[in-house]
Amino acid sequence: MSIGSQVRKYRKLKRWTLRELGERSGLAIGTLSDIEVDRRPGSIKAVTKIAEALGVDVDYLFKKD
C-alpha cells in the first residue's frame, strides 16, 4: 500500500472528509487529494502533519498492508 492509500484508510476510519483532514492538518484539500491518489508524493513535513492530525505515528503511513 502506498502512503496515499494509508492516509485514505485512516481518514475513512475516522469518517472525515478531505476538508476535515485539511482543517486539522493545515494542508490544502487539493494537496491531500493529490497525496491520496498518488499524484504527488507527500513531503516529510506534509506526511508528519497528516499523521499528527490523524493521531497515528508517521510509521503507520509507511506500512505495507
Secondary structure in CASP SS format (residue, H / E / C, confidence):
PFRMAT SS
TARGET T0000
AUTHOR 0000-0000-0000
METHOD secondary structure of the structure
MODEL  1
M C 1.00
S C 1.00
I H 1.00
G H 1.00
S H 1.00
Q H 1.00
V H 1.00
R H 1.00
K H 1.00
Y H 1.00
R H 1.00
K H 1.00
L H 1.00
K C 1.00
R C 1.00
W C 1.00
T C 1.00
L H 1.00
R H 1.00
E H 1.00
L H 1.00
G H 1.00
E H 1.00
R H 1.00
S H 1.00
G C 1.00
L C 1.00
A C 1.00
I H 1.00
G H 1.00
T H 1.00
L H 1.00
S H 1.00
D H 1.00
I H 1.00
E H 1.00
V C 1.00
D C 1.00
R C 1.00
R C 1.00
P C 1.00
G C 1.00
S C 1.00
I H 1.00
K H 1.00
A H 1.00
V H 1.00
T H 1.00
K H 1.00
I H 1.00
A H 1.00
E H 1.00
A H 1.00
L H 1.00
G C 1.00
V C 1.00
D C 1.00
V H 1.00
D H 1.00
Y H 1.00
L H 1.00
F H 1.00
K C 1.00
K C 1.00
D C 1.00
END
